[in-house]
Amino acid sequence: MSVGSAAQPAAGAKAAGDGSRLFLFYQSPVGKKAVMAVTGLIGFGFVIGHMLGNLQIFLGPEVMNAYGMKLHETPPLLYGARTVLLGAVALHIIAALQLIKMNSDARPTKYAKVSPVTSSYASRTMWWSGPILGFFIVYHLLHFTLGAAHPNFLYQDAARHIPAPYENVVAGFSNPLVSLFYIIAMILLMLHINHGAWSLFQSLGLNHPRYTPLIRTVARTASYALLIGNCAIPLAVLAGVVK
Ligand code: HEM
């Protein structure tokens, strides 16, 4: 039996064709922006879910630590989410760096002045909020996941290396400088998401008269909710409401 013919190519040849078409698409600025949009959406979904999980701190140590335990006792969920998230963050950064390089290669001379009309405050902060958020994530993992940057990291099950998130968050945020850094990072996250949602439609040409403004409003509201929800945790610890 023939595997493929001129009229009907083999499945392998079709897959290879799709793969190279995808690769060619990624070579273009629109392809890289599409990758940034999809990976940004994955990150956005994570931070919303993560905040909802972390807000359980207001329900007390039993609830918060039981939630942490459940996550660590469900390896497919934990490692699946970690793999997708790590891949998404890596691709988001790689595509951003390649876009910066493409833009600077295409620009013969540097702009004499940045026009405030064409670039919003959030869009100008995009390129420095990104690297600071990258630094925040590395610090955050060393702080609350690995404990290397934490003064008093506790495990609820030391034998299985399962951290005690309630105690670790309370002890971590008792330091006002650490809380301040988190709050600054949350403001940058809000700006980053706000502009990300704006540029997603702009750069991919996905403008719909009714749905685009609606989706942007939803994204903006979600970015403010993230700011308020995430900042509530260090502020509550500093105020002694959560202890
Ligand atoms: C006040 C805000 C936040 C608090 C209280 C918080 C708390 C925590 C805690 C306790 C853990 C460790 C969970 C465990 O292993 O048991 C963790 C992990 C993590 N957090 Fe946060 N977080 C906050 C904001 C963020 C933000 C804004 C991001 C991303 C931009 C983020 C990204 C992560 C990641 C990637 C992990 C590792 C997840 C894993 O173990 O696979 N967090 N966070």
Residues whose N, C-alpha, C, O or C-beta is under 5 A from the ligand:
A	BS01	HEM	N54 G68 L78 R82 F144 T145 P163 P165 V169 N230 I233
